[in-house]
Amino acid sequence: MHSIAWPDRCAERMLDDELLRKQIRMAGPAEQTVEDDYVGSDMQESEEPDESFWNSELDESSLEVEPISEAQAIRDYLAQHPEARNVDVVKALAEQGIKISSSQVSRQKKNLAENA
């Protein structure tokens, strides 16, 4: 059974939020210094910045390309070969190492026709 007090609690919470907004507006912006704006610096003023990050070699594992989905591979192939039969698409993508079925090709052809 629902309580009738629920709308009252919502109204109460809304009033509290409005009062908080008014207090913030009345207080105005807080005084800030340049040091306050830059958070997280462990460096002392006399220290030089560490340049090793910029001079380091690029990790080649981060350059690897994520594989595309089977559906995207089918769409890409159909964009280049719009008249291709389902069997032709399956064979062509199998040569690229992507195993798909002719029903997947059929589904993508249908989706492309609906979106066109």
C-alpha positions as CSV (number, residue, x, y, z in Angstrom):
1,M,0.0,0.0,0.0
2,H,1.4,3.4,-0.9
3,S,1.9,6.1,1.5
4,I,0.4,9.6,1.0
5,A,3.5,11.1,2.5
6,W,5.6,10.4,-0.6
7,P,4.6,13.6,-2.5
8,D,5.2,15.5,0.7
9,R,8.8,14.2,0.8
10,C,9.4,15.1,-2.8
11,A,8.1,18.6,-2.2
12,E,10.3,18.9,0.9
13,R,13.3,17.7,-1.1
14,M,12.6,20.3,-3.9
15,L,12.3,23.1,-1.3
16,D,15.7,22.0,0.2
17,D,17.3,22.1,-3.2
18,E,15.9,25.5,-3.9
19,L,17.1,26.8,-0.6
20,L,20.6,25.5,-1.3
21,R,20.6,27.2,-4.7
22,K,19.6,30.5,-3.1
23,Q,22.4,30.2,-0.5
24,I,24.9,29.5,-3.2
25,R,23.7,32.5,-5.2
26,M,23.9,34.8,-2.1
27,A,27.4,33.6,-1.2
28,G,28.7,34.5,-4.6
29,P,31.8,32.9,-6.2
30,A,34.4,31.7,-3.9
31,E,37.8,33.4,-4.0
32,Q,40.3,31.3,-5.8
33,T,44.0,31.6,-6.3
34,V,46.0,30.2,-9.1
35,E,47.4,27.5,-6.9
36,D,43.9,26.3,-6.0
37,D,43.0,25.9,-9.7
38,Y,45.9,23.6,-10.4
39,V,45.1,20.4,-8.4
40,G,47.3,17.4,-8.1
41,S,50.8,18.9,-8.7
42,D,53.4,17.2,-6.6
43,M,56.2,19.3,-8.1
44,Q,57.9,22.0,-6.1
45,E,58.4,25.4,-7.8
46,S,62.1,24.8,-8.3
47,E,61.7,21.3,-9.9
48,E,61.9,20.8,-13.6
49,P,59.1,18.8,-15.3
50,D,59.9,15.2,-16.2
51,E,60.4,15.1,-20.0
52,S,60.8,11.3,-20.1
53,F,57.2,10.9,-21.0
54,W,57.6,12.9,-24.2
55,N,60.9,11.3,-25.1
56,S,59.8,7.7,-24.5
57,E,59.3,5.2,-27.3
58,L,55.8,4.6,-28.5
59,D,54.5,1.2,-27.4
60,E,53.6,-0.5,-30.6
61,S,51.0,-2.7,-28.9
62,S,48.8,0.4,-28.6
63,L,48.8,0.8,-32.4
64,E,46.9,-2.4,-33.0
65,V,43.6,-2.0,-34.7
66,E,40.5,-3.5,-33.1
67,P,38.9,-6.1,-35.3
68,I,35.6,-5.1,-36.9
69,S,32.5,-7.1,-36.3
70,E,31.3,-9.7,-38.8
71,A,28.2,-7.6,-39.6
72,Q,30.4,-4.6,-40.4
73,A,32.7,-6.7,-42.6
74,I,29.6,-7.9,-44.5
75,R,28.3,-4.3,-44.9
76,D,31.8,-3.1,-46.1
77,Y,32.0,-5.9,-48.6
78,L,28.5,-5.3,-49.9
79,A,29.2,-1.6,-50.2
80,Q,32.1,-2.4,-52.6
81,H,30.3,-5.3,-54.3
82,P,26.6,-4.5,-54.3
83,E,25.6,-7.2,-56.8
84,A,27.6,-10.0,-54.9
85,R,25.7,-13.2,-54.1
86,N,25.6,-14.4,-50.6
87,V,27.9,-17.3,-51.4
88,D,30.4,-14.9,-52.9
89,V,30.5,-12.8,-49.8
90,V,31.0,-15.8,-47.6
91,K,33.9,-17.0,-49.7
92,A,35.5,-13.6,-49.9
93,L,35.3,-12.9,-46.2
94,A,36.5,-16.5,-45.5
95,E,39.7,-15.6,-47.4
96,Q,40.2,-12.7,-45.0
97,G,39.8,-15.1,-42.0
98,I,36.2,-14.1,-41.2
99,K,33.8,-17.0,-40.9
100,I,30.2,-16.2,-41.6
101,S,27.1,-17.9,-43.0
102,S,25.0,-17.0,-45.9
103,S,22.1,-16.2,-43.6
104,Q,24.2,-13.5,-42.0
105,V,24.8,-12.0,-45.4
106,S,21.1,-12.2,-46.2
107,R,20.2,-10.4,-43.0
108,Q,22.7,-7.6,-43.7
109,K,21.3,-7.2,-47.2
110,K,17.8,-6.9,-45.8
111,N,19.0,-4.3,-43.2
112,L,20.7,-2.3,-45.9
113,A,17.6,-2.4,-48.2
114,E,15.4,-1.2,-45.3
115,N,17.8,1.6,-44.4
116,A,18.2,2.8,-48.1
